[in-house]
Amino acid sequence: METTQIYIFISLVVLAIIALVFFLLPRNKGSKRLTPLAGLAFGFIIAGSMFSESWYLGYGLIGTGVILAIADIIIKLREGKRKK
């Protein structure tokens, strides 16, 4: 295996461990859910790391995920200001 493949494998294992911890730990009723836009952004970032061998596709997917995450943050900030 090449070095980049090892890094991708390690990041996927860490992501799987985080997902298991997230699903196995008890949740507080006051915890906030992930918005659909944030979930989509997360999916794009994960897909970008999967397609890292194809330079343009990988970075394009990661960039799209980051833009969607920033848009979600801006939407949440605007909704928070309206409620006050």
C-alpha positions in Angstrom: 0.0 0.0 0.0 1.1 3.5 -0.7 1.4 6.2 1.9 -1.7 8.0 0.7 -3.7 4.9 0.9 -2.6 4.2 4.4 -3.6 7.7 5.4 -7.0 7.3 3.8 -7.5 3.9 5.5 -6.5 5.4 8.9 -9.0 8.3 8.5 -11.8 6.0 7.5 -11.1 3.8 10.6 -11.1 6.9 12.8 -14.4 8.0 11.2 -15.9 4.6 11.8 -14.9 4.7 15.4 -16.4 8.2 15.9 -19.6 7.0 14.2 -19.8 4.0 16.6 -19.2 6.2 19.6 -21.8 8.6 18.4 -24.5 5.9 18.0 -23.6 3.9 21.1 -23.5 6.7 23.7 -26.8 7.8 25.2 -28.2 11.0 23.8 -29.4 14.0 25.7 -32.9 15.1 24.8 -31.6 18.7 24.6 -29.0 17.8 21.9 -29.4 19.4 18.5 -29.8 17.3 15.4 -27.7 17.6 12.3 -29.4 19.7 9.6 -29.9 18.2 6.2 -27.6 20.7 4.7 -24.9 19.9 7.2 -25.3 16.2 6.5 -25.0 16.8 2.8 -21.8 18.9 3.4 -20.4 16.0 5.6 -21.2 13.6 2.8 -19.4 15.7 0.2 -16.3 15.9 2.4 -16.2 12.2 3.0 -16.7 11.5 -0.8 -13.9 14.0 -1.5 -11.6 12.0 0.7 -12.6 8.8 -1.0 -11.8 10.2 -4.4 -8.5 11.7 -3.4 -6.7 9.9 -6.2 -8.5 12.0 -8.7 -7.1 15.5 -7.9 -9.9 17.7 -9.4 -12.8 15.5 -8.3 -11.5 15.0 -4.7 -10.8 18.7 -4.1 -14.0 19.7 -5.9 -16.1 17.5 -3.6 -14.3 18.7 -0.5 -14.7 22.4 -1.6 -18.4 21.8 -2.2 -18.7 20.3 1.3 -17.0 23.2 2.9 -19.2 25.8 1.0 -22.3 23.9 2.1 -21.1 23.8 5.7 -20.4 27.6 5.6 -23.9 28.2 4.1 -25.5 26.1 6.9 -23.6 28.1 9.5 -24.8 31.4 7.9 -28.4 30.2 7.8 -28.3 29.1 11.5 -26.8 32.5 12.5 -29.6 34.4 10.6 -32.3 32.2 12.2 -30.8 32.9 15.6 -30.9 36.6 15.1 -34.5 36.5 14.0 -35.6 34.7 17.2 -34.1 37.4 19.4 
